[in-house]
Amino acid sequence: MAKVYLVWNASMTECVGFTDIKDAQFAATGARAPGTFGVSTLADEFRDMNDDEDDFTMVEIDL
């Protein structure tokens, strides 16, 4: 089974999905994983479109 990580905006009306936990954690918290140099463009845009000061809810699902 594959794992997918959904990161929801504050109102729980929109989300983005990732198969890489590091990208999902950045989208949810804005913090880069130790040892990483770049970030997902999608995760970065998600934070820009929403209040990037917030931490967002992340849900793990199995496909």
N, CA, C and O atoms as a CHARMM CRD file, in Angstrom:
* protein
*
  252
    1    1 MET  N      0.82600  -1.18500   0.00000 PROA 1      0.00000
    2    1 MET  CA     0.00000   0.00000   0.00000 PROA 1      0.00000
    3    1 MET  C      0.87200   1.25100   0.00000 PROA 1      0.00000
    4    1 MET  O      1.93400   1.29000   0.62200 PROA 1      0.00000
    5    2 ALA  N      0.41100   2.24600  -0.69400 PROA 2      0.00000
    6    2 ALA  CA     1.11600   3.52500  -0.73500 PROA 2      0.00000
    7    2 ALA  C      0.51700   4.46500   0.30500 PROA 2      0.00000
    8    2 ALA  O     -0.68700   4.45000   0.55900 PROA 2      0.00000
    9    3 LYS  N      1.36800   5.27100   0.89000 PROA 3      0.00000
   10    3 LYS  CA     0.91800   6.28900   1.84600 PROA 3      0.00000
   11    3 LYS  C      0.84800   7.63700   1.13300 PROA 3      0.00000
   12    3 LYS  O      1.71900   7.98500   0.33700 PROA 3      0.00000
   13    4 VAL  N     -0.20900   8.38300   1.44000 PROA 4      0.00000
   14    4 VAL  CA    -0.37800   9.73800   0.93200 PROA 4      0.00000
   15    4 VAL  C     -0.65000  10.62300   2.13100 PROA 4      0.00000
   16    4 VAL  O     -1.38500  10.25000   3.04500 PROA 4      0.00000
   17    5 TYR  N     -0.04700  11.80400   2.11300 PROA 5      0.00000
   18    5 TYR  CA    -0.19300  12.76100   3.21000 PROA 5      0.00000
   19    5 TYR  C     -0.96400  13.96500   2.69100 PROA 5      0.00000
   20    5 TYR  O     -0.51400  14.64400   1.76800 PROA 5      0.00000
   21    6 LEU  N     -2.12400  14.22900   3.28200 PROA 6      0.00000
   22    6 LEU  CA    -2.95200  15.36400   2.90500 PROA 6      0.00000
   23    6 LEU  C     -2.75100  16.47400   3.92600 PROA 6      0.00000
   24    6 LEU  O     -2.79900  16.23800   5.13300 PROA 6      0.00000
   25    7 VAL  N     -2.52800  17.67400   3.43500 PROA 7      0.00000
   26    7 VAL  CA    -2.38100  18.84600   4.29800 PROA 7      0.00000
   27    7 VAL  C     -3.55100  19.77400   3.99500 PROA 7      0.00000
   28    7 VAL  O     -3.74500  20.21700   2.86300 PROA 7      0.00000
   29    8 TRP  N     -4.32900  20.05600   5.04800 PROA 8      0.00000
   30    8 TRP  CA    -5.56000  20.84600   4.91900 PROA 8      0.00000
   31    8 TRP  C     -5.33500  22.28400   5.34500 PROA 8      0.00000
   32    8 TRP  O     -4.55600  22.56400   6.25500 PROA 8      0.00000
   33    9 ASN  N     -6.03600  23.19900   4.66700 PROA 9      0.00000
   34    9 ASN  CA    -6.00000  24.60200   5.09900 PROA 9      0.00000
   35    9 ASN  C     -6.78400  24.75100   6.40900 PROA 9      0.00000
   36    9 ASN  O     -7.41800  23.80200   6.86800 PROA 9      0.00000
   37   10 ALA  N     -6.73700  25.93400   6.99800 PROA 10     0.00000
   38   10 ALA  CA    -7.33600  26.15400   8.31700 PROA 10     0.00000
   39   10 ALA  C     -8.83600  25.89200   8.34000 PROA 10     0.00000
   40   10 ALA  O     -9.35900  25.41200   9.34600 PROA 10     0.00000
   41   11 SER  N     -9.54000  26.19800   7.24900 PROA 11     0.00000
   42   11 SER  CA   -10.99000  25.99400   7.22000 PROA 11     0.00000
   43   11 SER  C    -11.37700  24.58900   6.76100 PROA 11     0.00000
   44   11 SER  O    -12.56200  24.26700   6.67600 PROA 11     0.00000
   45   12 MET  N    -10.38100  23.75400   6.46600 PROA 12     0.00000
   46   12 MET  CA   -10.60400  22.37300   6.02200 PROA 12     0.00000
   47   12 MET  C    -11.45400  22.29500   4.74900 PROA 12     0.00000
   48   12 MET  O    -12.26000  21.37900   4.58200 PROA 12     0.00000
   49   13 THR  N    -11.26100  23.27100   3.85500 PROA 13     0.00000
   50   13 THR  CA   -11.99900  23.28000   2.59300 PROA 13     0.00000
   51   13 THR  C    -11.12300  22.91400   1.40200 PROA 13     0.00000
   52   13 THR  O    -11.63800  22.57700   0.33500 PROA 13     0.00000
   53   14 GLU  N     -9.79500  22.97600   1.57300 PROA 14     0.00000
   54   14 GLU  CA    -8.86400  22.64400   0.49300 PROA 14     0.00000
   55   14 GLU  C     -7.67900  21.89700   1.08000 PROA 14     0.00000
   56   14 GLU  O     -7.29200  22.10600   2.23000 PROA 14     0.00000
   57   15 CYS  N     -7.11000  21.01100   0.25100 PROA 15     0.00000
   58   15 CYS  CA    -5.92000  20.30800   0.71500 PROA 15     0.00000
   59   15 CYS  C     -4.98600  20.04200  -0.45800 PROA 15     0.00000
   60   15 CYS  O     -5.38000  20.12300  -1.62100 PROA 15     0.00000
   61   16 VAL  N     -3.74500  19.72500  -0.12400 PROA 16     0.00000
   62   16 VAL  CA    -2.76700  19.26100  -1.10200 PROA 16     0.00000
   63   16 VAL  C     -2.28700  17.89500  -0.62100 PROA 16     0.00000
   64   16 VAL  O     -2.25900  17.62300   0.57900 PROA 16     0.00000
   65   17 GLY  N     -1.91200  17.04400  -1.56500 PROA 17     0.00000
   66   17 GLY  CA    -1.47400  15.70300  -1.22400 PROA 17     0.00000
   67   17 GLY  C     -0.05200  15.44600  -1.67900 PROA 17     0.00000
   68   17 GLY  O      0.38100  15.91700  -2.73100 PROA 17     0.00000
   69   18 PHE  N      0.66900  14.68500  -0.86100 PROA 18     0.00000
   70   18 PHE  CA     2.06600  14.35600  -1.13500 PROA 18     0.00000
   71   18 PHE  C      2.31700  12.89000  -0.81300 PROA 18     0.00000
   72   18 PHE  O      1.68400  12.32700   0.08000 PROA 18     0.00000
   73   19 THR  N      3.23500  12.27800  -1.53600 PROA 19     0.00000
   74   19 THR  CA     3.70300  10.94800  -1.17500 PROA 19     0.00000
   75   19 THR  C      5.00000  11.04800  -0.38000 PROA 19     0.00000
   76   19 THR  O      5.42500  10.06800   0.23100 PROA 19     0.00000
   77   20 ASP  N      5.62300  12.20100  -0.38100 PROA 20     0.00000
   78   20 ASP  CA     6.86000  12.42800   0.37600 PROA 20     0.00000
   79   20 ASP  C      6.52100  13.13600   1.69300 PROA 20     0.00000
   80   20 ASP  O      6.01200  14.25700   1.69200 PROA 20     0.00000
   81   21 ILE  N      6.80600  12.47800   2.79900 PROA 21     0.00000
   82   21 ILE  CA     6.47600  13.02800   4.11800 PROA 21     0.00000
   83   21 ILE  C      7.17400  14.36200   4.36900 PROA 21     0.00000
   84   21 ILE  O      6.61000  15.22600   5.04100 PROA 21     0.00000
   85   22 LYS  N      8.37400  14.55100   3.85000 PROA 22     0.00000
   86   22 LYS  CA     9.10700  15.80800   4.06100 PROA 22     0.00000
   87   22 LYS  C      8.39300  16.98000   3.39600 PROA 22     0.00000
   88   22 LYS  O      8.33500  18.07300   3.95900 PROA 22     0.00000
   89   23 ASP  N      7.84900  16.75800   2.20200 PROA 23     0.00000
   90   23 ASP  CA     7.09700  17.81200   1.52000 PROA 23     0.00000
   91   23 ASP  C      5.81800  18.13400   2.28400 PROA 23     0.00000
   92   23 ASP  O      5.45300  19.30000   2.42900 PROA 23     0.00000
   93   24 ALA  N      5.14200  17.10100   2.77000 PROA 24     0.00000
   94   24 ALA  CA     3.91400  17.30800   3.53500 PROA 24     0.00000
   95   24 ALA  C      4.19200  18.05800   4.83400 PROA 24     0.00000
   96   24 ALA  O      3.43200  18.94900   5.21200 PROA 24     0.00000
   97   25 GLN  N      5.26500  17.70500   5.51000 PROA 25     0.00000
   98   25 GLN  CA     5.60600  18.38700   6.75900 PROA 25     0.00000
   99   25 GLN  C      5.93500  19.85000   6.51100 PROA 25     0.00000
  100   25 GLN  O      5.58400  20.70800   7.32100 PROA 25     0.00000
  101   26 PHE  N      6.60500  20.14700   5.40000 PROA 26     0.00000
  102   26 PHE  CA     6.87500  21.55200   5.08300 PROA 26     0.00000
  103   26 PHE  C      5.57000  22.28800   4.81400 PROA 26     0.00000
  104   26 PHE  O      5.38400  23.40600   5.29500 PROA 26     0.00000
  105   27 ALA  N      4.66300  21.68000   4.05000 PROA 27     0.00000
  106   27 ALA  CA     3.37400  22.32100   3.76400 PROA 27     0.00000
  107   27 ALA  C      2.59600  22.56300   5.05500 PROA 27     0.00000
  108   27 ALA  O      1.91600  23.57900   5.19400 PROA 27     0.00000
  109   28 ALA  N      2.69700  21.63400   5.99100 PROA 28     0.00000
  110   28 ALA  CA     1.93700  21.73900   7.23600 PROA 28     0.00000
  111   28 ALA  C      2.55500  22.72800   8.22400 PROA 28     0.00000
  112   28 ALA  O      1.82800  23.42300   8.93400 PROA 28     0.00000
  113   29 THR  N      3.87900  22.79800   8.27800 PROA 29     0.00000
  114   29 THR  CA     4.52900  23.57900   9.33200 PROA 29     0.00000
  115   29 THR  C      5.39500  24.73100   8.84300 PROA 29     0.00000
  116   29 THR  O      5.63800  25.68400   9.58300 PROA 29     0.00000
  117   30 GLY  N      5.86000  24.64800   7.60600 PROA 30     0.00000
  118   30 GLY  CA     6.78400  25.65700   7.09400 PROA 30     0.00000
  119   30 GLY  C      8.22800  25.39800   7.47000 PROA 30     0.00000
  120   30 GLY  O      9.10800  26.18400   7.12000 PROA 30     0.00000
  121   31 ALA  N      8.48600  24.30600   8.17900 PROA 31     0.00000
  122   31 ALA  CA     9.84700  23.96600   8.59200 PROA 31     0.00000
  123   31 ALA  C     10.42900  22.91900   7.64600 PROA 31     0.00000
  124   31 ALA  O      9.79400  21.90600   7.35000 PROA 31     0.00000
  125   32 ARG  N     11.63600  23.18000   7.18200 PROA 32     0.00000
  126   32 ARG  CA    12.32100  22.20600   6.33600 PROA 32     0.00000
  127   32 ARG  C     12.86300  21.06700   7.18200 PROA 32     0.00000
  128   32 ARG  O     13.25300  21.25300   8.33400 PROA 32     0.00000
  129   33 ALA  N     12.87700  19.88200   6.58000 PROA 33     0.00000
  130   33 ALA  CA    13.47800  18.73100   7.25600 PROA 33     0.00000
  131   33 ALA  C     14.98500  18.94100   7.31600 PROA 33     0.00000
  132   33 ALA  O     15.56800  19.48700   6.37900 PROA 33     0.00000
  133   34 PRO  N     15.62400  18.51900   8.39900 PROA 34     0.00000
  134   34 PRO  CA    17.08100  18.65800   8.50200 PROA 34     0.00000
  135   34 PRO  C     17.78900  18.00500   7.31300 PROA 34     0.00000
  136   34 PRO  O     17.44300  16.89900   6.89800 PROA 34     0.00000
  137   35 GLY  N     18.77200  18.70100   6.78300 PROA 35     0.00000
  138   35 GLY  CA    19.55400  18.16700   5.67700 PROA 35     0.00000
  139   35 GLY  C     18.95700  18.38400   4.30400 PROA 35     0.00000
  140   35 GLY  O     19.54600  17.95500   3.31100 PROA 35     0.00000
  141   36 THR  N     17.79500  19.04300   4.21100 PROA 36     0.00000
  142   36 THR  CA    17.20800  19.31700   2.89600 PROA 36     0.00000
  143   36 THR  C     17.54000  20.74000   2.47700 PROA 36     0.00000
  144   36 THR  O     17.64800  21.63700   3.31200 PROA 36     0.00000
  145   37 PHE  N     17.70000  20.93400   1.17900 PROA 37     0.00000
  146   37 PHE  CA    18.08600  22.24400   0.66600 PROA 37     0.00000
  147   37 PHE  C     16.95700  22.95000  -0.06500 PROA 37     0.00000
  148   37 PHE  O     16.88900  24.17900  -0.05600 PROA 37     0.00000
  149   38 GLY  N     16.09200  22.21000  -0.68400 PROA 38     0.00000
  150   38 GLY  CA    14.98500  22.81600  -1.40600 PROA 38     0.00000
  151   38 GLY  C     13.66300  22.39000  -0.80800 PROA 38     0.00000
  152   38 GLY  O     13.61300  21.53000   0.07100 PROA 38     0.00000
  153   39 VAL  N     12.60300  22.99200  -1.28600 PROA 39     0.00000
  154   39 VAL  CA    11.26500  22.61200  -0.84100 PROA 39     0.00000
  155   39 VAL  C     10.37800  22.40800  -2.05700 PROA 39     0.00000
  156   39 VAL  O     10.65500  22.92500  -3.14000 PROA 39     0.00000
  157   40 SER  N      9.33100  21.66400  -1.86700 PROA 40     0.00000
  158   40 SER  CA     8.35200  21.43500  -2.92100 PROA 40     0.00000
  159   40 SER  C      7.69800  22.75700  -3.31600 PROA 40     0.00000
  160   40 SER  O      7.26200  23.52000  -2.45300 PROA 40     0.00000
  161   41 THR  N      7.63100  23.02500  -4.60400 PROA 41     0.00000
  162   41 THR  CA     6.97100  24.23400  -5.08600 PROA 41     0.00000
  163   41 THR  C      5.49700  24.22900  -4.70100 PROA 41     0.00000
  164   41 THR  O      4.94800  25.26700  -4.33200 PROA 41     0.00000
  165   42 LEU  N      4.85800  23.07400  -4.78500 PROA 42     0.00000
  166   42 LEU  CA     3.44900  22.96900  -4.41700 PROA 42     0.00000
  167   42 LEU  C      3.24600  23.28000  -2.93700 PROA 42     0.00000
  168   42 LEU  O      2.32300  24.00900  -2.57300 PROA 42     0.00000
  169   43 ALA  N      4.10300  22.73100  -2.09100 PROA 43     0.00000
  170   43 ALA  CA     4.00600  22.98800  -0.64900 PROA 43     0.00000
  171   43 ALA  C      4.23000  24.46400  -0.35200 PROA 43     0.00000
  172   43 ALA  O      3.52400  25.05300   0.46700 PROA 43     0.00000
  173   44 ASP  N      5.20400  25.05600  -1.01400 PROA 44     0.00000
  174   44 ASP  CA     5.50800  26.47000  -0.81000 PROA 44     0.00000
  175   44 ASP  C      4.34900  27.35100  -1.25300 PROA 44     0.00000
  176   44 ASP  O      4.00200  28.30500  -0.55600 PROA 44     0.00000
  177   45 GLU  N      3.74800  27.05300  -2.38900 PROA 45     0.00000
  178   45 GLU  CA     2.60400  27.82100  -2.87800 PROA 45     0.00000
  179   45 GLU  C      1.38800  27.63900  -1.97400 PROA 45     0.00000
  180   45 GLU  O      0.64400  28.59100  -1.74000 PROA 45     0.00000
  181   46 PHE  N      1.17900  26.42900  -1.46500 PROA 46     0.00000
  182   46 PHE  CA     0.07100  26.18500  -0.54200 PROA 46     0.00000
  183   46 PHE  C      0.21100  27.08500   0.68000 PROA 46     0.00000
  184   46 PHE  O     -0.77000  27.68100   1.12400 PROA 46     0.00000
  185   47 ARG  N      1.41500  27.19100   1.22600 PROA 47     0.00000
  186   47 ARG  CA     1.64600  28.04200   2.39100 PROA 47     0.00000
  187   47 ARG  C      1.45700  29.51500   2.01900 PROA 47     0.00000
  188   47 ARG  O      0.92000  30.28600   2.81400 PROA 47     0.00000
  189   48 ASP  N      1.89400  29.91300   0.81500 PROA 48     0.00000
  190   48 ASP  CA     1.72600  31.30500   0.36800 PROA 48     0.00000
  191   48 ASP  C      0.25000  31.66200   0.18000 PROA 48     0.00000
  192   48 ASP  O     -0.16700  32.76900   0.52100 PROA 48     0.00000
  193   49 MET  N     -0.53800  30.73400  -0.35800 PROA 49     0.00000
  194   49 MET  CA    -1.94400  31.00600  -0.61900 PROA 49     0.00000
  195   49 MET  C     -2.76300  31.05200   0.66100 PROA 49     0.00000
  196   49 MET  O     -3.80600  31.70300   0.71800 PROA 49     0.00000
  197   50 ASN  N     -2.29000  30.36400   1.67700 PROA 50     0.00000
  198   50 ASN  CA    -2.94400  30.35900   2.98200 PROA 50     0.00000
  199   50 ASN  C     -2.06900  31.17700   3.92200 PROA 50     0.00000
  200   50 ASN  O     -0.99300  31.62400   3.52400 PROA 50     0.00000
  201   51 ASP  N     -2.48800  31.37200   5.10800 PROA 51     0.00000
  202   51 ASP  CA    -1.69900  32.14800   6.06200 PROA 51     0.00000
  203   51 ASP  C     -0.47300  31.33500   6.44200 PROA 51     0.00000
  204   51 ASP  O     -0.57500  30.37600   7.20600 PROA 51     0.00000
  205   52 ASP  N      0.68900  31.71100   5.91300 PROA 52     0.00000
  206   52 ASP  CA     1.87400  30.89200   6.13200 PROA 52     0.00000
  207   52 ASP  C      2.42600  30.97300   7.55500 PROA 52     0.00000
  208   52 ASP  O      3.45800  30.37100   7.85000 PROA 52     0.00000
  209   53 GLU  N      1.75100  31.70800   8.43700 PROA 53     0.00000
  210   53 GLU  CA     2.12700  31.72200   9.85100 PROA 53     0.00000
  211   53 GLU  C      1.48200  30.55500  10.60200 PROA 53     0.00000
  212   53 GLU  O      1.90900  30.21300  11.70400 PROA 53     0.00000
  213   54 ASP  N      0.45500  29.94600  10.00600 PROA 54     0.00000
  214   54 ASP  CA    -0.28200  28.86600  10.66600 PROA 54     0.00000
  215   54 ASP  C      0.39500  27.51500  10.46200 PROA 54     0.00000
  216   54 ASP  O      1.14400  27.31000   9.50700 PROA 54     0.00000
  217   55 ASP  N      0.11200  26.60400  11.38500 PROA 55     0.00000
  218   55 ASP  CA     0.39500  25.19100  11.17800 PROA 55     0.00000
  219   55 ASP  C     -0.90700  24.57500  10.70200 PROA 55     0.00000
  220   55 ASP  O     -1.97700  24.90800  11.21200 PROA 55     0.00000
  221   56 PHE  N     -0.82500  23.68600   9.73600 PROA 56     0.00000
  222   56 PHE  CA    -2.00200  23.09200   9.14900 PROA 56     0.00000
  223   56 PHE  C     -2.10400  21.62100   9.52000 PROA 56     0.00000
  224   56 PHE  O     -1.10900  20.98400   9.86600 PROA 56     0.00000
  225   57 THR  N     -3.31000  21.09300   9.44500 PROA 57     0.00000
  226   57 THR  CA    -3.56800  19.70000   9.77800 PROA 57     0.00000
  227   57 THR  C     -3.05600  18.80000   8.66800 PROA 57     0.00000
  228   57 THR  O     -3.31700  19.04100   7.49000 PROA 57     0.00000
  229   58 MET  N     -2.31500  17.75000   9.05500 PROA 58     0.00000
  230   58 MET  CA    -1.82500  16.76800   8.11000 PROA 58     0.00000
  231   58 MET  C     -2.44300  15.42500   8.46500 PROA 58     0.00000
  232   58 MET  O     -2.45000  15.02200   9.62800 PROA 58     0.00000
  233   59 VAL  N     -2.96200  14.73300   7.45200 PROA 59     0.00000
  234   59 VAL  CA    -3.60400  13.42900   7.62300 PROA 59     0.00000
  235   59 VAL  C     -2.88700  12.43000   6.73500 PROA 59     0.00000
  236   59 VAL  O     -2.62200  12.69700   5.56300 PROA 59     0.00000
  237   60 GLU  N     -2.57700  11.28000   7.30500 PROA 60     0.00000
  238   60 GLU  CA    -1.94200  10.18400   6.54700 PROA 60     0.00000
  239   60 GLU  C     -3.00900   9.18700   6.14300 PROA 60     0.00000
  240   60 GLU  O     -3.81400   8.75700   6.97000 PROA 60     0.00000
  241   61 ILE  N     -3.01600   8.81400   4.84900 PROA 61     0.00000
  242   61 ILE  CA    -3.97500   7.82200   4.38600 PROA 61     0.00000
  243   61 ILE  C     -3.22300   6.72900   3.61600 PROA 61     0.00000
  244   61 ILE  O     -2.14700   6.97900   3.07300 PROA 61     0.00000
  245   62 ASP  N     -3.77800   5.55000   3.57400 PROA 62     0.00000
  246   62 ASP  CA    -3.24200   4.44400   2.79500 PROA 62     0.00000
  247   62 ASP  C     -4.08300   4.28300   1.53900 PROA 62     0.00000
  248   62 ASP  O     -5.31300   4.29300   1.58600 PROA 62     0.00000
  249   63 LEU  N     -3.39700   4.13700   0.42300 PROA 63     0.00000
  250   63 LEU  CA    -4.10700   3.89000  -0.83900 PROA 63     0.00000
  251   63 LEU  C     -3.91900   2.45000  -1.25000 PROA 63     0.00000
  252   63 LEU  O     -4.43600   2.03100  -2.28600 PROA 63     0.00000
